[in-house]
Amino acid sequence: MDLPLPTAQAVLQAGEELAALGRWMSGHRMVPATSGNLSLRLGPAHAVITASGIDKGALTPADVLLVDASGKPLDPARRPSAETRLHVLLYARRPEAGCVLHAHSHNQTVASRRFGHRGVVVLRGYELVKAFPGYTTHETALAVPVVPNSQDMEQLAARVDAVLRPDTWGFLVEGHGLYTWGATAAEARRHLEALDFLLGCELSLGSIP
């Protein structure tokens, strides 16, 4: 049975929420040029995602579009972000996720190159890991996988799918940037800010003799 479509009002509200996130991310230099993509889940079978080639600092509700669970736009005349495939993968694998954010800050991009050969960045001993659900003490480690990039979205999605674990809250694409998510837009933003800071700490530690 086909599930009902989100209402126009729900799509508009989601667009306003993504526009606010885009301004915040742009203000923190996480989405240079037209990079990055943002999405919100709308019910069990749909999401809204930013259109391709949009400056996220100037994002408006008109710059997002509705896609189904496979990532297909409901308006065939519109083109969603090229990385929509990864967003719908995350919604399928992480039922609690309500928002997915992809950013390209300096810390994230450099860390994706610096730690690509390891396949993971291990954030150990940081108080800030408590920003993530399930992490209640600094005496633990948060693993951020790093996957090789690919222009083939199906291949990239398979690489991501292979590294996702229940306690994963973000991953890096080598030479590219960071994906993270949360139950709400506010939680996803918190995870993005925390991971960006922690990756910067790891890079700074690596420069100390």
Secondary structure by P-SEA (a helix, b strand, c coil): cccccccaaaaaaaaaaaaaaaaaaaaacccccccbbbbbbccccbbbbbcccccccccccccbbbbcccccccccccccccaaaaaaaaaaacccccbbbbbbcaaaaaaaaacccccccccccccccccccccccccbbbbbbbbbbbccaaaaaaaaaaccccccccccccccccccccccaaaaaaaaaaaaaaaaaaaaaaacc
